[in-house]
């Protein structure tokens, strides 16, 4: 087990009150596994990623309780200095927008090399070879030339590979990819996903893939957790979740993926809005938008039910 | 890049002669120096004789032609008041101004960057609030008033520091503080706000993801990106610093370029005023050119542009 998250609560303390962005989630990721976190904007999936990195915006964002156990160490309890030594070395992250993730005034070699110098005790003359090595891992053509180039000289897809190279520069055990393909166009997206599989094969890295796109989930994730309003409402292997989704929200989400072989006039969409994170409903959070809600759904939050070895669901309809 | 510098150099030369001609004409509009040089009991013929001697009887066009010819040959003329070459007067005054202005400006900029960066880093802390308050204070209070108050409090009342002059290091404290006080706040605010923008960006998040220490994130990754607009403003501040020095030098009786300029203007000593303006123009244009070139160092995209 590379990562085990247990009952994680992360809140933002604003002038208007506490926003429980992540409200008690648990999941784990194994070595060489890709775990997908899927959900709408604002459901707390990015905050989950930032919590693991311990890079929540200060001072408003805070981990309130829970455990994040990475390679046997609880990250929540680490000092700032200790956590910094983990960041980039044991756990790393790729952000959504490649156009703004690279510093415009430093060369690629500088920016990748910086991460290498930070965590690996290499003599200076070996740093460049190491940088070229990791650029190759990300299949960046002519890495010796790229080294001396600036971000504005690269295309969007190439920039996102460089961001990947920075994240992978110390061969971390866990990689958090926060919508890394959302800003890329469809063909580049497919290449980038294939690249992830390749990297995983070579380095055994565990990946948390955060996305809102079930199509991407189907292509890369081994298991997936569906998040809604700060909670994971269903966890299952990817194959099972497409074949037999249990939670009404998951069912609706999968139904709203556009399909080429069906000639529907209108794309299916879920009615209503996710609840305000400052004013959550008393019972099930999805209840106001749910077509199959029972009376109990309005009153009480459903517990997480383990329905098989690898699957769990939080819904009163699922026993 | 070379082409860029050449174009900018040509622009500087055009601007330089523009400044020269405008100053020349403005001075002539201000009045007749012969009337000031002559005693009240001089006859009109005697006054006319002074004009002829100084070459002021010729038309403005002719005078301008002679003057431009002189300047092109590196001759700045003679003072009308004392028969001394202008160049010696400037030679006496310029080092004094530089002795005052260079440390003041450098100190102001260093403080502005340090305070501005720290205020942005610790946004909304008590520290940030102090910086914001200082910035408002410095921009709201006029420099000459601050200088006079400083003299009143520290020299007259407390008698800690000398009133005027430039003989001892203690003489520098008040004028330098005054100049720092009115040049630093604007820059400090600008550094703070550009730093806030930069600190919000994704590449700063990425730098933290790498596990870099906070000081590297701020002083290496953020500051270099936040340099462009402060550099522009430094270019715009420099002329202001020179005129600011006029007031400061006047108040602290500092024998520099500012005081020379004020005295020469009141006496309608045309060659001196023109020479001071020329020197100032060369300094300002030269520094602006250096600033433009420094953009290329800060932003690689400018360096690679083929303009």
Interface residues (C-beta under 8 A of the other chain):
Chain A: X53 X55 X84 X85 X86 X87 X88 X89 X92 X93 X95 X96 X97 X100 X101 X102 X103 X104 X105 X106 X107 X114 X115 X118 X119 X150 X152 X153 X163 X166 X167 X169
Chain B: X201 X202 X203 X205 X206 X207 X208 X209 X210 X211 X212 X213 X221 X224 X225 X298 X299 X300 X301 X304
